[in-house]
């Protein structure tokens, strides 16, 4: 027969166990999700890094995140957000200007405000804070050619263009014509314009077949080729500044998305993007898969910045 003392001891133990389970169920140590969010992304390395960072930050904030990295090109990713297949993705301001059919104001902040306003009205999509990172177009030449021409910025190039040959990848041709409003400069301003594969533009300048080539602002090979960017002193090229864009209904439901993602924006500069993309390339060369390299680089960057 059990003694009264023994029964009392067992009752106390059972009560303690019940209390522990009750506290756990009520959230004493709960990690319940704030909600479910689907993050999409474009195909290139930079976009995949941004997508991964958004995913990691939202998970840290307590959301259950489905990541659809490398979902598709501009058309596919935009269809995905407007058809409620994803909730948000990283978009670029100049890409949005093209989508809206708007000309650049030759002012990155005004361009951002214009696309922010238009997306909200036309698509019920909100732009969060933009990063200073500019993944856009630039004019480049060798350091020696720049000294010979006496140019360090595009405004100094205008009076000399008629005697110069310009090379450009096919997507850069129309970008040159956007310089007209700021500088009065177009493809017709040059002695000759030659459409070539991107890397061949550098070779053409090196061999003096051309003097100027169109390059990308996040291309690390510009400096490794001993080239310089001509300063776009009048902001003639629209800037491609990335920002998270979120469906309004999702943001209204989960306003903490803004709190989670906006602190990232000022950390993302053009130099940072060049560096991170280089790190991904190095990891892939060392044998890592592309997705693992993206994850490793994005995670370390956020940790180093105190965001993760």
DATADA-V221601 format. One record per backbone hydrogen bond with DSSP energy under -1.0 kcal/mol. NH is the residue of the N-H (numbers start at 0). CO is the residue of the C=O. E is the energy in kcal/mol with one decimal. If there is no record, write none. Layout:
nh->{NH,NH}
co->{CO,CO}
e->{E,E}
This chain:
nh->{6,7,8,9,10,11,12,13,14,15,16,17,18,19,20,21,22,23,24,25,26,27,33,36,38,39,40,47,48,49,50,51,52,53,54,55,56,57,58,59,60,61,62,63,65,67,70,76,77,78,79,80,81,82,83,84,85,86,87,88,90,92,95,96,97,98,99,100,101,110,111,112,113,114,115,116,117,118,119,120,121,122,124,125,127,130,132,134,135,137,139,140,142,145,146,147,148,149,150,153,155,156,157,159,160,162,163,165,166,167,171,175,176,178,179,182,183,188,189,190,190,191,193,195,200,202,203,204,205,206,207,208,209,210,211,212,213,214,216,218,221,223,224,225,226,227,229,230,232,234,242,244,245,246,247,250,251,252,253,256,257,259,260,261,263,266,267,272,273,274,275,276,277,278,279,280,281,282,283,284,285,286,287,292,293,294,295,296,297,298,299,300,301,302,303,304,305,306,307}
co->{2,3,4,5,6,7,8,9,10,11,12,13,14,15,16,17,18,19,20,21,23,22,61,63,65,87,67,43,44,45,46,47,48,49,50,51,52,53,54,55,56,58,57,34,36,38,40,72,73,74,75,76,77,78,80,79,79,37,37,244,242,240,91,92,93,94,95,96,96,106,107,108,109,110,111,112,113,114,115,116,117,118,118,245,243,241,267,239,133,214,212,227,225,141,142,143,144,145,145,230,152,153,153,156,156,159,160,191,211,193,168,171,172,175,176,178,179,185,186,160,163,163,165,167,197,198,199,200,201,202,204,203,203,164,164,139,166,137,135,215,218,219,220,222,221,140,138,151,230,231,90,88,125,86,123,246,247,248,249,253,254,255,256,257,260,263,264,268,269,270,271,272,273,274,275,276,277,278,279,280,281,283,282,288,289,290,291,292,293,294,295,296,297,298,299,300,302,301,301}
e->{-2.1,-2.3,-2.2,-2.2,-2.3,-2.1,-2.0,-2.6,-2.4,-2.1,-2.3,-2.3,-2.3,-2.3,-2.3,-2.3,-2.7,-2.1,-2.3,-2.0,-1.1,-3.2,-2.9,-2.4,-2.6,-2.7,-1.2,-2.2,-2.3,-2.2,-2.6,-2.3,-2.4,-2.6,-2.3,-2.7,-2.5,-2.3,-2.2,-2.1,-1.6,-1.4,-2.4,-3.1,-2.7,-3.4,-2.3,-2.7,-1.8,-2.1,-2.0,-1.7,-2.2,-1.6,-1.1,-2.9,-1.2,-3.0,-1.4,-1.5,-2.5,-1.6,-2.0,-2.1,-2.1,-2.1,-2.4,-1.1,-2.5,-2.7,-2.1,-2.4,-2.5,-2.4,-2.6,-2.3,-2.3,-2.6,-1.7,-2.0,-3.1,-1.9,-1.4,-3.3,-2.8,-2.7,-1.8,-2.2,-1.0,-2.2,-3.1,-1.6,-1.8,-2.4,-2.0,-2.3,-2.5,-1.5,-2.0,-2.4,-1.1,-1.3,-1.1,-1.5,-1.2,-1.8,-2.2,-2.9,-2.3,-2.0,-1.7,-1.7,-1.1,-1.9,-1.3,-3.0,-1.8,-1.4,-1.1,-1.3,-1.7,-1.2,-2.9,-2.2,-1.3,-1.2,-2.3,-1.6,-2.3,-2.0,-1.3,-2.5,-1.4,-2.3,-1.7,-2.4,-1.9,-2.7,-2.2,-1.8,-1.3,-1.3,-1.7,-1.7,-2.6,-2.9,-3.2,-2.8,-1.9,-1.7,-2.1,-2.4,-2.7,-2.3,-2.8,-2.3,-2.6,-1.4,-2.6,-2.0,-1.1,-2.2,-2.1,-2.3,-1.6,-1.6,-1.5,-2.2,-2.3,-2.3,-2.8,-2.5,-1.8,-1.9,-2.1,-2.2,-2.2,-2.1,-2.2,-2.2,-1.5,-1.4,-2.4,-2.4,-2.3,-2.2,-2.7,-2.5,-2.5,-2.4,-2.3,-2.2,-2.2,-2.3,-2.9,-1.8,-1.5,-2.7,-1.0}
